[in-house]
């Protein structure tokens, strides 16, 4: 079984979390897939952002706030 690191983005409301996970690769038809721990990590980040707890979510990775672009710049 091979493992490789990957950045997953968790979008919730006006925030996006950048979280590093490991993808597991093997010879099955389900490959690549996340470990149970990494799947829970992504769920924890999403839940923390939903509750407004950005400090807790930031323990898992970088958090970004999305802001709309002014209409005058969009063509």
ChimeraX attribute file (.defattr): number of C-alpha atoms within 10 A of each C-alpha:
attribute: neighborCount
match mode: 1-to-1
recipient: residues
	/A:1	7
	/A:2	10
	/A:3	14
	/A:4	10
	/A:5	10
	/A:6	11
	/A:7	13
	/A:8	15
	/A:9	15
	/A:10	17
	/A:11	17
	/A:12	16
	/A:13	11
	/A:14	11
	/A:15	17
	/A:16	19
	/A:17	24
	/A:18	19
	/A:19	21
	/A:20	17
	/A:21	20
	/A:22	19
	/A:23	17
	/A:24	16
	/A:25	16
	/A:26	12
	/A:27	9
	/A:28	7
	/A:29	7
	/A:30	9
	/A:31	12
	/A:32	16
	/A:33	14
	/A:34	15
	/A:35	13
	/A:36	8
	/A:37	11
	/A:38	16
	/A:39	13
	/A:40	12
	/A:41	17
	/A:42	21
	/A:43	13
	/A:44	15
	/A:45	26
	/A:46	21
	/A:47	15
	/A:48	17
	/A:49	24
	/A:50	14
	/A:51	10
	/A:52	12
	/A:53	13
	/A:54	17
	/A:55	11
	/A:56	15
	/A:57	24
	/A:58	17
	/A:59	11
	/A:60	17
	/A:61	16
	/A:62	14
	/A:63	21
	/A:64	14
	/A:65	11
	/A:66	12
	/A:67	8
	/A:68	6
	/A:69	8
	/A:70	7
	/A:71	7
	/A:72	6
	/A:73	6
	/A:74	6
	/A:75	4
